[in-house]
């Protein structure tokens, strides 16, 4: 589904990603973790072309992301993305947030889009809030709407960029529950997150990054039981203690 | 001081005979409003376009927009007006220049004034629009693109609706400025409000009454604009957002 081969990226002299290679198969759930500044968010944004990269290749569902001839909008329409700061559109009601891309990008009719939107809103447990605006919802609720908005596009895979980092601790679980359910249903997912509980529950593989390199890329069992690199050992020791 | 107040002067028949001095003032009032409103509509459209261009990834377009803003923002309004009215017609191809110079002098004054005010103000509107777009979280653009919107769609549906809401207050002050700046156009002979006021002084020797009337007329225009813009601002409030409820 997603093939990342030898991807490197730099801003001027600063190397953000160095020779990253990994892949995500259909139905797989991959968790990407690592210290801040290690390039995890940049890597996931390269997957749908929000960040350009200078060398290497990323193939999503047979389409090369870095190829200038690729119609990126068309590709992105089927790659769902969830952001750290939710990024719902504040001037639109929840239902408009859920339907606008369906009608303007996929060309669906208003009713069909609304049906789909409300069904997904119900699934994330927020049907009662359909007519509110994003600013009237809590962070956790906004993030669940954002997941529903991405799912409304019938994505072939989902990218999560630290979906719980901006949330109050109390709200983290409601979002993780939705993500866990999604993973159990077989959605292909690439998640940048520090939620190791989530990784242990649903991930197939864990990727550990440091200083722009993929340091570990292993099954979750191997990663948690016996991380090979010293940097990953330190990282786990620090975050698993509390 | 032995000034002879005479408020009745406005009802006296004017020197031209076919009107009262109040009629002169009203004509100037209408000219100021007509000129400023047409220039404002143009300035908003052009300013929005240039402001958007300043924020696009394409460097040539962004560079062009920056040049535009710096050109019209950094030359005094009065100098720009003289260039439009006195210099530019000489630089046009001869046939076009002659056509312009043979047209109704009032039309010449009005066109030069309108274009000058519109372009000068559009540069300032562009800066407000650019600031509005840049003040949105960077993730908003990414969120639009990630849903499959093209860049123009992302501006149309995601960025501009919020950016414009944010800049309504500074745009209101540009809107007020354009009425005040229009007084500069009296220098090329356009008979707008300020020019009519001065003319009244020449003919009636009642400067206090004349300029008090002019002052009140500008005040009336701008208080009305402020009132309308304030209502507009209330109408477009986003629930749950800054300033919303």
Interface residues (C-beta under 8 A of the other chain):
Chain A: X45 X48 X50 X72 X73 X74 X76 X77 X78 X79 X80 X81 X83 X84 X85 X87 X88 X89 X90 X91 X100 X101 X104 X105 X106 X132 X133 X134 X135 X136 X137 X149 X150 X153
Chain B: X137 X139 X140 X142 X143 X144 X145 X146 X147 X148 X149 X150 X153 X157 X158 X161 X162 X165 X238 X239 X240 X241 X244
